[in-house]
Amino acid sequence: MDAEEDLLRALQRELYEEAGSNKFRVLRKLGIHTYYKPDVWKHVERHDYLLLSMRTLPDRFPIQGQGNDAGLVFDYFWISPEDLVQLDWEFKEPITPEYIPELFNRPGT
């Protein structure tokens, strides 16, 4: 978050910078996680939201904005619940049927 931003404005900015769209609907706030992140040597507070994109997103997207990440290209792809073990440690723990039942209780899965 930038100093002048509230949570939802920061979420909208980050989504635009990293996914190329700010056309999302917040379905619900999932929770807050506070933990030590060793690669930046500090404690961080992450706010998790369940979102619905209001448009189709591309599979590849160059990061917008400024800083070290600007110009990098993200390749997006879907993973199955069985592939969740491949996620980084800081994201893996909260992705459970109890925390995000919508992810696990979809028709046809």
C-alpha positions as CSV (number, residue, x, y, z in Angstrom):
1,M,0.0,0.0,0.0
2,D,1.1,3.5,-0.7
3,A,0.8,6.0,2.1
4,E,-2.3,7.8,0.6
5,E,-4.2,4.6,-0.2
6,D,-6.9,2.7,1.6
7,L,-7.0,-1.1,1.3
8,L,-9.5,-1.3,-1.6
9,R,-7.7,1.4,-3.6
10,A,-4.3,-0.4,-3.1
11,L,-6.0,-3.7,-4.2
12,Q,-7.4,-2.0,-7.4
13,R,-4.0,-0.5,-8.2
14,E,-2.1,-3.8,-7.7
15,L,-4.6,-5.7,-9.8
16,Y,-4.1,-3.2,-12.6
17,E,-0.4,-3.3,-12.3
18,E,-0.1,-7.1,-12.1
19,A,-3.1,-8.4,-14.1
20,G,-3.9,-5.5,-16.5
21,S,-7.4,-5.0,-15.2
22,N,-9.2,-3.2,-12.4
23,K,-12.6,-4.6,-13.4
24,F,-13.0,-7.0,-10.4
25,R,-15.8,-7.4,-7.9
26,V,-14.9,-8.2,-4.3
27,L,-16.9,-11.3,-3.4
28,R,-15.6,-11.3,0.2
29,K,-12.6,-10.6,2.3
30,L,-11.0,-13.9,3.2
31,G,-8.8,-12.8,6.0
32,I,-5.5,-11.2,7.1
33,H,-2.2,-13.0,7.5
34,T,0.8,-11.5,9.4
35,Y,4.1,-13.2,9.1
36,Y,7.8,-12.7,8.7
37,K,9.0,-12.6,5.1
38,P,12.8,-13.5,5.1
39,D,13.5,-12.2,1.6
40,V,12.6,-8.6,2.6
41,W,13.7,-9.0,6.3
42,K,10.5,-7.8,7.8
43,H,7.0,-8.7,9.0
44,V,4.3,-8.2,6.5
45,E,0.5,-8.1,6.7
46,R,-1.3,-9.6,3.7
47,H,-5.0,-9.0,3.2
48,D,-6.7,-11.8,1.2
49,Y,-9.8,-11.3,-0.9
50,L,-11.9,-13.5,-3.1
51,L,-12.5,-11.6,-6.4
52,L,-14.5,-12.1,-9.5
53,S,-13.0,-10.7,-12.7
54,M,-15.6,-8.8,-14.8
55,R,-13.7,-9.5,-18.0
56,T,-11.5,-12.3,-19.5
57,L,-7.9,-11.9,-18.5
58,P,-5.0,-12.6,-20.8
59,D,-2.7,-15.6,-20.2
60,R,0.4,-13.3,-20.5
61,F,0.6,-9.8,-19.2
62,P,3.5,-7.4,-18.8
63,I,3.7,-5.8,-15.4
64,Q,2.6,-2.1,-15.4
65,G,3.8,0.5,-12.9
66,Q,7.3,1.4,-11.7
67,G,10.1,-0.3,-9.8
68,N,12.1,-3.5,-10.2
69,D,9.2,-5.5,-11.6
70,A,8.1,-3.1,-14.3
71,G,8.4,-4.7,-17.7
72,L,8.5,-8.3,-16.4
73,V,5.9,-10.6,-18.1
74,F,3.6,-12.8,-16.1
75,D,2.4,-16.1,-17.5
76,Y,-0.9,-17.0,-15.9
77,F,-2.2,-20.6,-15.8
78,W,-4.8,-22.5,-13.8
79,I,-3.8,-25.2,-11.4
80,S,-5.8,-28.0,-9.9
81,P,-6.3,-28.5,-6.2
82,E,-3.8,-31.4,-6.4
83,D,-1.2,-28.9,-7.7
84,L,-1.4,-26.6,-4.7
85,V,1.6,-28.2,-3.2
86,Q,3.7,-26.3,-5.8
87,L,2.8,-22.9,-4.4
88,D,5.3,-20.8,-2.4
89,W,5.1,-21.3,1.3
90,E,3.5,-18.0,2.1
91,F,0.5,-18.7,-0.1
92,K,0.1,-22.5,0.4
93,E,-1.0,-22.6,4.0
94,P,-4.3,-20.6,3.7
95,I,-5.5,-22.3,0.5
96,T,-7.7,-24.8,2.2
97,P,-11.3,-25.9,1.8
98,E,-12.1,-24.2,5.1
99,Y,-10.6,-20.9,4.1
100,I,-11.8,-20.8,0.5
101,P,-14.6,-23.3,0.1
102,E,-15.6,-21.7,-3.2
103,L,-12.3,-23.0,-4.7
104,F,-12.9,-26.6,-3.7
105,N,-16.6,-27.0,-3.9
106,R,-17.2,-26.2,-7.6
107,P,-19.6,-28.2,-9.6
108,G,-17.9,-30.8,-11.7
109,T,-14.7,-31.0,-9.5
